[in-house]
């Protein structure tokens, strides 16, 4: 590739030492200058045994997150003469840091640090508007980001028709139901009339989980994305397209890209 930016969405910082993260992303930044982004999450995102395996020296917690973010910012900035711990590579790359979250904590921290903020509305949309309001209200401009900058996660299933998109979305519905019931599996093939087989409370729970989803044909996708942009003022969308067939997943993203181009 020549221009595409590559970023993490994201590194769950409680699982990793800041120095290791700084040097990994510093390596990428040296190989592809100006094209790497570092998204950081506060949640461990896994079970305690895996956390210990990922970071053997000690188990970090979400309470360490602000200090770890500050340490990463120092490691990626130009080294000072009296600095003892230097990321090699990493120092001086100034890899852009994004904070990711689904709660008000990360929104407030991103605002205080003058960092861009990505909200995980693709799986936890309940606090979306409250978090964005808080982030913008408390935002302190920084040299790299003089204005607040927001990305929102959007579950997206696009197809040539609404009916086909709803059929393909049954893979997502199965995945979400598995998450909600503790029966996590790999993404499953779509099933005809899957939603009709569910109990009302199951459909309601899936609907809450996917409240920010856009599912449909080109016109429906264009209208859905336009509504989200108007409702949230988001600067970017982070699209999550859980389509079982990889080729149809790429087609889904192509349809979405065309819809966004037509919204411009």
For each residue, the residues with C-beta under 8 A, 3 or more apart:
1: 4
2:
3: 35
4: 1 35
5: 35 36 37
6: 28 32 35 36 37
7: 10 36 37 38 39 98
8: 11 25 37 38 39 40
9: 39 100 118 238
10: 7 38 39 40 41 98 100 118
11: 8 16 21 38 39 40 41
12: 15 16 41 42 43 44 45 46
13: 16 18 21 40 41 42 60 65 68 69 72
14: 42 43 44 51 55 59 60 61 62 64 65 68
15: 12 44 45 46 50 51 54 55 60
16: 11 12 13 20 21 54 55
17: 20 21 55 57
18: 13 21 22 68 71 72 75
19: 22 23 75 85 87
20: 16 17 23 24
21: 11 13 16 17 18 24 25 38 72
22: 18 19 25 26 72 75 76 87 90
23: 19 20 26 27 87 88 89 90
24: 20 21 27 28
25: 8 21 22 28 29 36 38 76 90 93 95
26: 22 23 29 30 76 87 88 89 90 91 93 95
27: 23 24 30 31 89 90
28: 6 24 25 31 32 36 95
29: 25 26 32 33 36 89 90 93 95
30: 26 27 33 89 93
31: 27 28
32: 6 28 29 35 36
33: 29 30 93
34:
35: 3 4 5 6 32
36: 5 6 7 25 28 29 32 95 96
37: 5 6 7 8 95 96 98
38: 7 8 10 11 21 25 72 76 95 96 97 98
39: 7 8 9 10 11 97 98 99 100 118
40: 8 10 11 13 65 69 72 97 98 99 100
41: 10 11 12 13 45 100 101 106
42: 12 13 14 62 65 99 100 101 105 106
43: 12 14 62
44: 12 14 15 51 62
45: 12 15 41
46: 12 15 50 51 54
47: 50 51
48: 51 52 59
49: 52 53
50: 15 46 47 53 54
51: 14 15 44 46 47 48 54 55 59 60
52: 48 49 55 56 59
53: 49 50 56
54: 15 16 46 50 51
55: 14 15 16 17 51 52 58 59 60
56: 52 53
57: 17
58: 55
59: 14 48 51 52 55
60: 13 14 15 51 55 64 68
61: 14 64
62: 14 42 43 44 65 105
63:
64: 14 60 61 67 68
65: 13 14 40 42 62 68 69 109
66: 69 70 109
67: 64 70 71
68: 13 14 18 60 64 65 71 72
69: 13 40 65 66 72 73 97 99 109 113
70: 66 67 73 74
71: 18 67 68 74 75
72: 13 18 21 22 38 40 68 69 75 76 97
73: 69 70 76 77 97 113
74: 70 71 77 83
75: 18 19 22 71 72 85 86 87 90 91
76: 22 25 26 38 72 73 87 90 91 92 93 94 95 97
77: 73 74 91 92 94
78: 91 92 94
79: 83 86 91 92
80: 83
81:
82:
83: 74 79 80 86
84:
85: 19 75
86: 75 79 83 91
87: 19 22 23 26 75 76 90 91
88: 23 26 91
89: 23 26 27 29 30 93
90: 22 23 25 26 27 29 75 76 87 93 95
91: 26 75 76 77 78 79 86 87 88
92: 76 77 78 79
93: 25 26 29 30 33 76 89 90
94: 76 77 78 144
95: 25 26 28 29 36 37 38 76 90
96: 36 37 38 116 144
97: 38 39 40 69 72 73 76 115
98: 7 10 37 38 39 40 115 116 117 118 151
99: 39 40 42 69 106 109 110 113 115 116 117 118
100: 9 10 39 40 41 42 106 117 118 119 120
101: 41 42 105 106 107 110 117 118 119 120 131
102: 106 119 120 121 123 124 127 131
103: 106 107 127 131
104: 107 108 127 130 131 134
105: 42 62 101 108 109
106: 41 42 99 100 101 102 103 109 110 117 131
107: 101 103 104 110 111 117 119 131 132 134 135
108: 104 105 111 112 134 135 138
109: 65 66 69 99 105 106 112 113 115
110: 99 101 106 107 113 115 116 117 135
111: 107 108 114 117 134 135 136 137 138 139 140 148
112: 108 109 138 140
113: 69 73 99 109 110 140 142
114: 111 139 140 141 142 143 144 145
115: 97 98 99 109 110 142 145
116: 96 98 99 110 145 148 149 150 151
117: 98 99 100 101 106 107 110 111 131 132 135 148 149 150 151
118: 9 10 39 98 99 100 101 150 151 152 153 238
119: 100 101 102 107 128 131 132 150 151 152 153
120: 100 101 102 123 124 153
121: 102 124 125 128 152 153 154 211 212
122: 125 153 154 155 212 213 238 240
123: 102 120 153 155 179 209
124: 102 120 121 127
125: 121 122 128 208 209 210 211 212
126: 208 211
127: 102 103 104 124 130 131
128: 119 121 125 131 132 152 212 232
129: 132 133 231 232
130: 104 127 133 134
131: 101 102 103 104 106 107 117 119 127 128 134 135
132: 107 117 119 128 129 135 136 150 152 232 233 234
133: 129 130 136 137
134: 104 107 108 111 130 131 137 138
135: 107 108 110 111 117 131 132 138 139 148 150
136: 111 132 133 139 148 150
137: 111 133 134
138: 108 111 112 134 135
139: 111 114 135 136 147 148
140: 111 112 113 114
141: 114 145 146 147
142: 113 114 115 145 146
143: 114 146
144: 94 96 114
145: 114 115 116 141 142 148 149
146: 141 142 143
147: 139 141
148: 111 116 117 135 136 139 145
149: 116 117 145 235
150: 116 117 118 119 132 135 136 232 233 234 235 236
151: 98 116 117 118 119 234 235 236 237 238
152: 118 119 121 128 132 212 228 232 234 236 237 238
153: 118 119 120 121 122 123 212 237 238 240
154: 121 122 212 213 214 225 228 237 238 239 240
155: 122 123 172 210 212 213 214 215 240 241 242
156: 213 214 215 221 239 240 241 252 253 256
157: 165 166 168 169 172 213 214 215 216 241 242 243 252
158: 165 214 215 216 217 218 221 241 251 252 253 255 256 259
159: 162 164 165 167 168 216 217 248 251 252 255
160: 164 217 218 255
161: 164 165 217
162: 159 165 166 215 216 217 220
163: 166 167
164: 159 160 161 167 168 217
165: 157 158 159 161 162 168 169 215 216 217 220
166: 157 162 163 169 170 195 215 216
167: 159 163 164 170 190 192
168: 157 159 164 165 171 190 243 244 248 252
169: 157 165 166 172 173 190 213 215
170: 166 167 173 174 190 191 192 194 195
171: 168 174 175 187 188 189 190 242 243 244
172: 155 157 169 175 176 210 213 242
173: 169 170 176 177 194 195 198 206
174: 170 171 177 178 185 187 188 191 194
175: 171 172 178 179 185 187 188 242
176: 172 173 179 180 205 206 209 210
177: 173 174 180 181 183 198 202 205 206
178: 174 175 181 182 183 184 185
179: 123 175 176 182 184 209
180: 176 177 202 205 206 209
181: 177 178
182: 178 179
183: 177 178
184: 178 179
185: 174 175 178 188
186:
187: 171 174 175 242 244
188: 171 174 175 185 191 244
189: 171 244
190: 167 168 169 170 171 194 244
191: 170 174 188 194
192: 167 170
193: 196 197
194: 170 173 174 190 191 197 198
195: 166 170 173 198 203 206
196: 193
197: 193 194
198: 173 177 194 195 202 203 206
199: 202 203
200: 203 204
201: 204 205
202: 177 180 198 199 205 206
203: 195 198 199 200 206 207
204: 200 201 207 208
205: 176 177 180 201 202 208 209
206: 173 176 177 180 195 198 202 203 209 210
207: 203 204 210 211
208: 125 126 204 205 211
209: 123 125 176 179 180 205 206
210: 125 155 172 176 206 207 213
211: 121 125 126 207 208
212: 121 122 125 128 152 153 154 155 228
213: 122 154 155 156 157 169 172 210
214: 154 155 156 157 158 220 221 224 225 228 256
215: 155 156 157 158 162 165 166 169 220 224
216: 157 158 159 162 165 166 219 220 221 224
217: 158 159 160 161 162 164 165 220 221 255
218: 158 160 221 222 255 258 259
219: 216 222 223
220: 162 165 214 215 216 217 223 224
221: 156 158 214 216 217 218 224 225 255 256 259
222: 218 219 225 226 259 262 263
223: 219 220 226 227
224: 214 215 216 220 221 227 228
225: 154 214 221 222 228 229 237 256 259 260 263
226: 222 223 229 230 263
227: 223 224 230 231
228: 152 154 212 214 224 225 231 232 234 237
229: 225 226 232 233 234 237 263
230: 226 227 233
231: 129 227 228
232: 128 129 132 150 152 228 229
233: 132 150 229 230
234: 132 150 151 152 228 229 237
235: 149 150 151
236: 150 151 152
237: 151 152 153 154 225 228 229 234 260
238: 9 118 122 151 152 153 154
239: 154 156 253 256
240: 122 153 154 155 156
241: 155 156 157 158 249 252 253 256
242: 155 157 171 172 175 187 249
243: 157 168 171 246 248 249 252
244: 168 171 187 188 189 190 248 249
245: 248 249
246: 243 249 250
247: 250 251
248: 159 168 243 244 245 251 252
249: 241 242 243 244 245 246 252 253
250: 246 247 253 254
251: 158 159 247 248 254 255
252: 156 157 158 159 168 241 243 248 249 255 256
253: 156 158 239 241 249 250 256 257
254: 250 251 257 258
255: 158 159 160 217 218 221 251 252 258 259
256: 156 158 214 221 225 239 241 252 253 259 260
257: 253 254 260 261
258: 218 254 255 261 262
259: 158 218 221 222 225 255 256 262 263
260: 225 237 256 257 263 264
261: 257 258 264
262: 222 258 259
263: 222 225 226 229 259 260
264: 260 261
